[in-house]
Amino acid sequence: MNHILVCLALLLYLATAQGGVGAQAVEDVSATDPPELKRRLAAALEAKGPDYRPRTEHLLPDGRPRYTNRLIVEDSPYLLQHAHNPVDWYAWGPEAFEHARRENKPVFLSIGYSTCHWCHVMERESFEDVAIADLLNRHFVAIKVDREVRPDIDQVYMTAVQLLTGSGGWPMSSILTPEGETMVAGTYFPPEDFSALLQRVSALWQEQPEQMRARAAAITHAVAEALAAEAQAAELEDRIVDRAVAGLLEQHDELQGGFGHAPKFPQQPRLALLLDHALRRDDQAALTAAVFTLRSMARGGIQDQVGGGFHRYAIDNDWLVPHFEKMLYDQAQLARLYLAGWRLTGDPELGRAARRTLDFVLRDLTSPAGGFYSATDADSEGEEGLFFLWTPDELRSMLSPEDAELAIALYGVTESGNFEGRNILHLPMAPESFAAARGLTTVELWKRLDAINQRLYRHREGRPHPHRDEKILTAWNGMMIAALAEAAEALGEPRYLSAAERAAELLWTEQRSAPGRINRVYLDGRTAQPGLLEDYAFLGQAMIALYDATGEQRWLTRAREMADALWERFADHGEGGLYMGEAAEETPLMARPKDVADGVMPSATSAALQLLAELNRRTDELAYERRATSLLASTSGLIAQAPSAFPSLLAALNLLRHGDTGPLQYAARGAVRADARISAKTSTGDHGSGNLVIDLTIRPGWHINAHRPLQDELIATTLRMSRTSADWQMAAPAYPIPEIVRLGFQREPLAVYRGRVRIETTLEPNPQQRANSTVEPSAWLTFELRLQACSDAICLAPETLVLHTVGQTRRDVAEIVTLRSGRRHDALQGFVQSNRVQSE
């Protein structure tokens, strides 16, 4: 630890010390470029076309950029933003480091992303400043990295920043040796401090090179230690999940939702574990905390109340003032969370948030080819959030007096505003309470609000838009595909499935450069950058989601290809675990990182573990279970030390050991597929009962024993209702008529089910149980299907599938929740009708 403190002291000294190399007028670096490079950059600029508008203040009289650097040929929108800075930027690669070693210059490494507000600020203040650019060009080799394209590089150097300063963020600014080892690191620097830092480091590099290298070596050692995964395995019992959930509940903000204090991020992996635990263990505390946070965010300014979708995070405790970026990975995760919350509770507000988030992505983040763009910026017209802000006069000018008055009251709009004199729209009062206070039903309120939002959205479309990052990242698209595929059936929206399939085909066609090899970035018809672990893992998960939604074998085949490839390319066969990226010896990197702990996204390791666990349930390939167990063992020591820091790994652990949750389950390693649904019993018009249908699809060559097998020693197929659904009672199931067959391993005839069969039963409310219960029943019902699967050669061990279901269509959902509560559920009916209006 002493060497870290020494490095921190050095950083503080460098940032404040005076003296060193003075700045001079910037030279036109392009004038000294080799002729071949000049031709390449000129051709790349010419290819931008006549409508190209250089992002720089340095323009020639004819409007052409004064400076053009190597970033003009890159495929990252973030790097392209800096292509006309006077800084002689390089992209990350061997060319930059060879230049640094050849001229014995330190490397200045800047890492950010295209929708980063403070990245834009530092660009305007420093990278567009000719004097600062001259310092960089004369005394450093400057490298620019897009953290969204290369999160593996970002993780290594951000670790150094965090060790040296105690915090992190973007833009990340580091000064490295020519061998890529950190000497000085920080985030945003004001231009005066940045200039002084560059001058002082340059002087020290010339005067004390060995001391600077020694400090860099110490930092490198500290970074390698910090990134090293815990090799010691620990026994992970199921109660480790209970410990993690208890830790998350202790951190939960019971007043405003979320975890900890401002700034508040949604913390999606944490919420996902709480919802998973609530469903698996009927944990009301976990459910209450997760749903409270979801409702708080849905009512806050962090949700775009007009256009749908969620901003990146809130800078305050009550989710009012967001940082106005919108990231694709947030939309994908939050859509699934709101969908899960809706399924668990029947709360129409949660279902509405899920739908509006998905619709925002399809409307505003979808490319003509069907892929999903990465993000939209926080800034427009030079101001953060301006695109999303409103005044009372604006609302009155475009709405009828009655609608304007309702919108102003519902959205908490005031003359003074709540953000720089304007208003972030939010819901200060619960929608059902607001409706009741005005004599409206929830249905009527949603209907009026949808019409109001449509008019506001059309008006807002006329404003200058924030920048949109149009690169298509494989990993983030995989997450979005999975969300759409899952929502398609739950919300009764075939268009979601169509969008998911279209995006998946685009990735498979354009990003798969060879069998078992995918790229990470797709932009303007070009594919670039070898895929990272998260790209293979999340794309594999997307293929699983499509297989579950359609039953088409091609999706499962593609998922298997991704799982096999990631193990081949990223496995650490010495210490165990998976690396973030493939080894690249030609470019220096202080360490080869592994992504284990969750951040704003599930870790790449947890995504890989989930994919392996899903394939273990859906295929007969035993290697997936072995690999999943090995991967889990490589992380178990870390998990045992701090369980709540690894919620996605624990959710994947549940999946591996206990199977999926929801109405679709697999048995016999994919040979048996069980799909459950509940529908209203409409034949008699009786609104006090419902029908449960379980469709079984059994692979050719396999069978399960009938409900009444002909031999006593055989395990019968049986269906029963779980005790967690005690407010309902189930009639005796109607089992299908079995086939009587003789198989090679059995002399006596067998009664079996093969192919496609159906089990049906009727559900009735349990008046006595409901009368004795003080707990409002959840929207889910839980059933246990006991079966044993056999082929012509072997019989597998008996299995019990736990099926959770609430209904197949929106109409069925409304009916079944009405049945369960014993009264008309106006809110859910409102959700159904509201979304019917939206669809029309």
N, C-alpha and C positions, 0 to 999 in steps of 0.2 A: 504493500500500500504506500510505502514511502516514495517510491518512484512516481506514483500517480500524483502525490502532493507536490513533488518537485516540478512535474510537468505543468500542473495547474499554476504554480507560481510563475513559471516561465511564460505561460499564456498571458497572465495578468501583466507581467513586466513588458512583454512585447506589445500589448495593446495600448500601453500608456507611455512607453519610452519615446523620446524624441531623437532626431538625428537620423543619419543614414543617407541613402542615395536620394538625391533630389529629383523631382519630376521635371520633365522637359516636354516640349510640344510633341504630340504623338506623331510618329512616322506612319505613313501608309504602308502597313505590313504587306499588303497585296502586291506592292511594287517590287518587293524582293522575292516573291514567290517564284518557284521554278516555272518555266513556260508550260509544262504539261499540266501542272496544278492550276495555273491561270486559265488554261483552256477548259479544264473540267469544271471549274467554278463558274466561268462565263456561260458554259453550255447549260449548267443546272439553273442559273438565273434566267437565261433565255427561255428555258422550258416552262417556267412559271406562267408565261403568257402575258398578254398586254394588260390584263385586269389585275395583275399582282401588285399589291401594295406593301412595300417593305416596312417592317416594323422597326423604325429607327427615326431619330431626329436628324440624322446626318444624311442629307439628300443633296444631289447635284441639281443645278437649275432645271434640268429636264425631268426631274422626278426620280431618276435612277439612284440607287443607294451608293453613297460614297465608299462604303466598306462592305466587303463580302468575304466571309471566312469559310472554313471547311464545313461548318454545320449546315450549309446550304444543300449538301448532298445527303443529309440524314433523313430518317423516316420517323423521327419523333417530333411532334408538334412543339414540345418544349425546346428542343435543340434548335428547331427552325425559327423560333421566336428570337433567338440570339444570333442568327446567321449574319446580321448586319451591324452588330456591335463593332466598335473599333478594336475590341479585344480579339486577338488572334486565337480564337478557340479551336481546340481539337475535341473530337469525340473520344470516349474511352477506347483505348486500343494500343497495340504495340508501337505504332508510329509515334505517338506522343511521348511514351517513356524512352524510346530510342533517342528521340531528339533531346530529352532532358539529360540522359546519360552522356550523350555525345558532347553537349555544351556545358555539362556540369551545372545545370540549373535546377532549383527546386520546382516542384509542381504545385500549382494552385488548382485545387479541385473544388468545383462548385456543383452541388447536387440540389435539384428541386423538381418541380413539375409544372405543367403548363397553366394550371388554374390556381397556383399558389400566390396569394396576395402579396406577401412580403418578398417573394421572389421577384415580382414585378417592381416593387419599390426599390430593391437593391439594384435591379437592372437599370432603372431610370437614374438613380443617384450615382452609381459607381461604374457599371459596365458600359454605359453610354457616355461617361465622362472621359474626355480625351486624355487628360493628365493621368488619371488612374489607369486607363487602358495602356498608356505608354509605360507605366511602371510594370504592369503585368507582362507586356510584350518584350521589354528589354531584359527583365531579370527573372522571369518565370516561364514555364510552359503551362498554359491554362487549359484545363480540361472541364468540359461540361457533361453532366450525367443526368438523365431523366430517371428519377427514382422509381417511377411506375414501370419503366421498361427494364431496369436493372435493380430490383430490390435487393439482390444479393450483394452488390457493391455498396448500396446504401446502408445495409445492415452492418457491414464491417466498419465503415468509417463513421456511422452514427454511433456505434458503440464507443469509439474513441472520443467523440464529442461528449457523450454522456459521462464517461469516466473523467474527463478533464474539467467539465463545467457543471456536472450534476443535473443537466437537463439537455433536451434536444429540440429539434425543429428544423424547418426549412425556410429560407435557403440554408443549406449546410455548407460551411466554408472551411476548407482544410488546406494546410500547406504540408506537402509531402516531400520526402527525399526522392531522388530519381528512381529509387527502387520501390516506391509506393508506400513507404512507411510514414505514418503521421508524425509531424513535429509540432504543429500548432493546429488547433481546431476550435471552431465556434459555429455560430449560426449567422444571423443578420448582423452586419456591422454598418453603422452610419459612415458616410463617405470620408469624413475626417479621420475617424478611428481606423478605417480600412486602409487608407493611404499611409498612415503612420505605421500600421502593422506591416504592410508590404515593405516599406523602406527599412524598418528595423530587422526583419527576417532576412532580407537580402544582404544587409551589412553583416549580420551574424553568420550567414552561410559562407561569406567570403573570408571573414576573420576567424571564425571558430567552427570549421566544418566538422571536426571530429566530435566536439561536444554536442553539436546538433544531431549528429548521427547516433551518438550514444543515447541521447534522450529519446530519439525516434525508436531505437531498439527497445528501450524500456517500455514505451507506450505499446509497441507491437506485442511484446510479451504479455502485457496486461490485457490487451484486446483478445489475444488468443486464449488466455485463461477465461475471460468472461464469456467467450463464445463456445468454449468446450462444453459439450453435453456431459451430464453426469453418467459415467459408465456403469456405476454400481447399480445393479438391478434391485428392486424392492418388490415385496409381495403386495399386490394391489387387490385388496378384497373389495367387495361391493360397497362396504361402508365408507370407502374413500370418497365416493360420490356424495354421501350424506355429509361428510366433513366439508367438502367443497361448497355444497349448497348452504350449509350453516354459515360458512365464512362469507358467502355472497350476501346472505340475508343480513348479516351484521353490518355490511358496508352499504346496504340499501338505504336511500334517503326516503324515509316514510312520509315526509312532508311534501316533497316535490317530485319524487321518483328519480330513478337513475342511481348512480353510485358515486359517492364522494361529492366534492364541491366543484364549482365552476373553474375552468370551462368543462361543460358536460358533453361527453360523447355518448351515443346510444349504447355502446358496449354490447353489441349484438351477440357475440359468443356467450356472454354471461346470461343474457336473457334466454338464449336458446337452451342452455342447460337447465335453467329454472323451469321452462315450459316442458322440457323432456322429463324432468324429474316429477313435475306435477302430474303428468299423464301416467308415467310408469308406477309411481308410488302413491298416487292420490294425495299429494302433498298440497294442502290448501294454502299454507304459508308461502310456498314457492309460487303458486298460481297467483295469489293475491299481489305479491310484490311485482311479478312480471307484468301482469295486466294493468296495475296501477301506473307503472312506468310507460307502457304502451299508450294508455289513454292520455297521460300527461304530455307525451310528445305529440300525439295526434292533435291535441288542442293548442299546442304552442306554436310560436313562430318558426320553429325548426321544421314543421311541415309547411310546404307551400300550399296555403289554403285555397288559392285560386287554381293553380295548375297541377296540383298533386305532386307527389314525390317529397323527398326529405333533403334538407340541407345537411352539411357535414357534421356540425356540432353547434351547441349553444354556448355563448360566452357568459351567460348568467345561470343562476340556479334553477329558475323556473321555466327554462326552455323557450323564453320569449325572443331573445335577440340571437339569431344564428350567425355563424360564419357562412356566407351565402353560397359557397360552392355546392354543387350537387355531384356526387360521385356514383358511378354505376354500381360499385360493390355495395354501397349503402342501400341502394334501391333493391338489389337482389336479396340481401339479407333481411331487410325490414319487411319486404313483401311477404316473405316466408314466415317471419315472426308474427306479423299481424294476421296472417292466414291461420297459423297455429293457435293464436289467442282466440280468434273468432270460433274456430272449431271446438275449442275447449269450453267456451262460455256462451256461445250464441250471441255475443254482443255485436249489434249491427255496426256500431262505430268502428270496431276493429276490422270487420269485413270491408267496410267502406274504404278505410285507409289502405288496405291491401290492394283493392281494385284500383283506386286512384293512383297508387304508386306504379302499378303495372301499366296502366293506361298512359301515364306520363312517359314511361320508357318507350312504349310503342309509338307514341306521337312525336316525342322531342329528342329521343336518343337513338333512333333506329336509322341505319344507313339505307340508301336505296337498294343495296345488295342484301340487306337483311341482318347484318351484324349490328352490334350495339356499341355506340360511342362511349368514350371513357368518362367524360365529365363536362360540366359547364362551370364557368368562372363565377367568382363573387362580384367582379367589377363590371360596370358598364359606364360609358361616358366619363371615365376617370374616377368614379365614385363607387364605393363598396355598397352593394345591395340596392342601388337606385332602381334597377329594373323591377324589384319586388315591392316597392313602397307606394303608399297611397295617402291622399289627403281627403278630408270630407268633401271638399268641393269637387274633386274628381269623381267620387262616387255619385254625388248628386247630379253631375252633368251627364252621366250615361245611364242612370237607372231611373225608374219611375219614383216619385216621392215615397210611395209605400215601401218599395224594395230598397231604396237608399236608406230610409230610416231603419229598416230591419237589418241591413248589412252593417250600418254604422254601430247599432246596438250590439249585434251578435259578435262582430269582430273587434269590439273594443276600440273603435276609431275615435280620436279626439282632435280638437283643433291644434293643440300643442304637439301632438304626436308622441310616439314612444321611441323614436330613433331619428336623431338629427332633424327634428321638425316635421317628419313624416311618420307614417304608421306602418308597422309590421302587423299584418292581419293575424289574429289569433282568436281563440275561443275562451274568454275569461270565465264563462259559465258553462256548465255541462249542457250539451244540446237538449237532452230530455227535460231539464229544468227550465231552460229558456223557452222551449216550446210550451210547456205547461203554463208558465207565467203569462204567455200571450194567447192562451186559449187555443193553441194549435196541437195537433197530434204530431208525433215524431215524423210520420209519413209526410205530412204537409210541410213541415219545416225542411226536410231533406229535399223535397221537390222544389220548393221555392229557392233554396240555396243553390241547387244545381243550375237552375235557370240564371240566377244572379252570377254565379261563377263563370258560366259560359260567356256572358256579356263582358265581364271583367277580363276574361282571358283574351277575347277577340280584341279588346282595346289594348291590352298589354302587348299583344303581338306587334302593334305598330311602333313600339318603343325600340330604340337601339338595344340589341340583344347582347348579353354577356358572351364572351368568347366560348366556343364549344371545342373541346379537345376531341377530334374525330379519329384518333387512332383506335383500333379495335384490338383489345388485349384478349388473348385466348383464355386466360384464367378467369377474368371478370365476366367474359361472355359465357363461360361455362356455368358460373354461378347464376347468371340471369336466365339461361336456358332451363336450369333445374327449377328455378322459382316459377317460371311460366308453365312448365310441364306439370308441376304439382298443383298449381292454381287452376289449370284448365278444367280438370274434372271436379274439383271441390267447388268452384264457382260456376260451373256449367257454362264455360266459355271456350268453345272450340277454337276461336281465333288466337287464344293464348298458345294452344298446342301448335297451331300452324306457324306462329311466329317462332316458337322454340325449334321446330323442325327445320325451318328455313335457315335460322342462324347456325344450327348444328351442321347442316349441309355446307354452308359457306365455309365454316372453319375446317371441315374435313376436306373440302375441295382445295381451298387456298392455303391453309396453314400446314397441312400434312405434306411435307416435302418428300417423304419416303415412308414406307411401312415402319412404324415404331418411332418416327421422328416428326415432331411438330415445331413450328415457330411460334414466337410470342406476339409479334406485332403485325397488324395488317393495316395499311394506310394507302389511300389513293391507288388501290389495285396492286400494291406491292407488298410482299411478305418479307419480314426481316427478323433478326435476332433469334438464335436458338431458344427453344422453350426451356423454362425452368421447371422445377418440381411442381410448383403450384399450377402451372399450365396443364401438365399431364394429369394431375390429380383432379382438378376441378372440371376439366373436359371429360374425364372418365366418369365423374359423378353426374354430369349432364347427360351422358349417354345412358346411364342407369335410370335416371328419371324418365327419359324418353322410352326406355324399354318397359318400365312400370306402367307408363301411361298408354302405351300402344300394344305391348306384347310382341313387338316385331323383333326378331332375332338379330337383325343387323346392328341394332343399337347395343345389344349385349356383347356382340363380337367386337365392336369398336371399344367398348369399355375395357374389355379384356386386353386389347392391344395396348391401351394406355397404361394399364396396371403393370403389364409385363415390361413395357419400355421404361417406366419410371424406376422399377427395381434394377433393371440392367444399367441405367445411366447414372443413378444418383446414390445407390447403396454404398455405405461405408462398411466394407467387409472386415475391417479391423476392429473399430470401436463400436460398430452397430449404428443404426439410424440412417437417415437420408440427408444428403447435402441439398442445399437450395439450388445449386447449379452444377453443371459439368465442369470438370477441371479444365483450366485454360492456362497452360504453362507459358504461353507467349506474352501474357500480360500480368504484371505483378499484382498481388492482392495479399494483404497482411495475413489473412486467414481464409479458409474455405468454410463459410458459415453453414449452420443448420438452423432451420426455422422451426422452433418447437413451441414457444410461448405465443399465445394469441395476442394480436393487436386489434386494430380496427376490423381485421378479417381473421377468420380461423387460420391457424398456422398451417403452413404447407405440409408439415408432418401429420397433423390431425386430419387434413384433407386426404392424404394418402392412406392413412389408417382407416378412415371411413370407407374409401373406395374398396380397399381390400376386404373389409368386413361385409360390405354389400355383395361383393362377388362371392364370398364364402357362402352366403345364403342362397345365391342364385345359380351357382355352377357346381359341378362335381370335381373341380380342380382343387386338390388338397393343398397345393402350394400356397394358395391365398391365405389359408388359416395359419400356416407356418410363418409366412412373411409377416402377417399382422401380429402374431404373438411375439416374433422377434423384434419388430418395431416398437411394440408396446414395452417390451423389456428394456429396450435401450433408453426409454424416457421415464421408466417407472421410478428411478431414484429421484429425479426432479419433481415428479408429480407428488411423491410421498412427502417431500419437504414443504410444498406449498400448493395444495390441491386446487385452491380457487384461482390460481394463476393459469390453469390449463383446462378451462371449461370445455373446449372443443375436443381435446383428447379424451376427456372423461365421457362426453357424449358418444364418441366413437367406441370407447370401451363398453358402454352399455349396448351399443349396436352389435358389437362383436359377440358379447356374451349372451344377450337376451333377445336379439333380433330387432326388427323394425317396430315402429309404432304406426298405428293407423289402420285403415280398413283392408290394406293389401299386405299379405304375408306369403312367405315361401317356406316350404318344407322339403325334406329329402334332397337338400342341396340343389334346389331349383326344379326338381322333378314334379313337385306339386305346387300349384299357385292357388291361393284362396283369396277371393275378393268379396268383401261383405258390404251390404248396403241396407239401409232402412228406407221404406217408403210408407206413405200414408195408406191406411186401409180404406180404399175408396169404394169398394164394391157395395158396401152397405151404408156409406156416408157416415160411418161412425168415427167421430173425431176423438175417441178415447182409446184408440188402439192403432197399432202399426204392424207392418210386415217386415221381418228380417229375412233377407235372402243371402245365402252364401254360395257363390259359384266356385266350383273346383275345376281346375284344368290340370289333368294328369298326363305327363309326358308319355308318348308311346313306349311300350316295353315295361311300364311301371303300373302298379295298382295300389290301392289302399284297401284294407279290410272293410267289409260292410258294417253297418250298425249292429247287425246280428250275425257274426261269423258262425260258420258251421262247426268250428272246433273251440272248445272252452279255453284253450291256452292262447288263442290269438287275441290281439288287442283290437277292440272294436272302435269304430269311428263314432265319437260322441260329441255333442254340443251342449254347453251349459252357459248360463249367465254368470258373470263374475259377481262376487259379493259387493264390489264397489258400485254396482248398479241395482242396489237393493230397493230403490224406490220404484222399480219395475218388476214385473213377473213375466216369465216366458212360458208359453204353452209348450206342450210336448212337440218336439220338432218332427217334421215330415221328412223322413229320409228317402232317398231314391230306391227304386227296386234294384237289387244287386244282380250282377252277372254270376252264374254258377260256372266255374271253370276248373280244369285240372292242369296243374303245372308240373314241370319236371321234378322239382324238389319235393313235391307233396303228392302222396298216393291218393289221399282223400280229396273230394271236391271242395272248392273254396267259394265263399260268397264275397265278391269284391266289387269295387267301383273302379272304372277305367274311363279314360277320355274326359268328356265334359259331363259333370253331374251337378245337381243343385240340392241344397238343403234349405228348407223353408220352415218358418214358424211365425207365430203371432205374439206380439208384445202387448201387455196390458198394464195400465198403471196399478201400483200396489197402494191402495188407499190407506191401509193400516200403517205401512211403513212411512208414507209421506206425512200422515197425521202425527206420527211420533218423532219426526225429524225437524230440527230447527235449521238445517243447512239447505240452502237452495241447491238443487241438483245441477250438476254440470251438463253441458250439451252432449257429452259423449256417453255412449253405452259400451260396456266391455264384455266380450264373449271369449270363451276358451274352447277351442276345437282340438280334441284329442284324436290322433291318428297314428297309424304305422304304415310306412310305405315299403313295398317290396318290388323287386324286379323278378325276372324269370330265374335269377341265380341267387340273389341274396335278399335278406330282410334287414332294413335299418332299424336303429333303436326307435322306440316310440317317441313322438314329439307332441308338445302342446303349443299350439299357436294362439297368441293373445291378440284378438281383433278388436280394434276400437273404431266405432263408426257412429255417424250421426245422420247420414242421409246422402243420397246421390245427387239430388238436384236442389236448387234453391227453394223450390216449392216444398220438397220433402223435408228440408231442414226446418223451414218455418213450421210445418205440421208437427214434426217430432218434438221440437222444443215447446210448442204449445201443449202437446200431450204431457210432457214431463213436468211442466210447471203447474198443470191443472188449471190454467187460465190462458186467456188470449195474450200472446206475447207481442204487444203493439210495436215495440222497438224493432224486433226482427222482421215483422211484417213490413215495417217502414223501410228496412234495408232492402228487402226483396223488391218492393215497389220502386224505391229510389233507383236501384240499379237497373230495373226494367226500363225506367225513364231514360237513364243514361244510355242504355243499349239502343234504344229507339232513336 
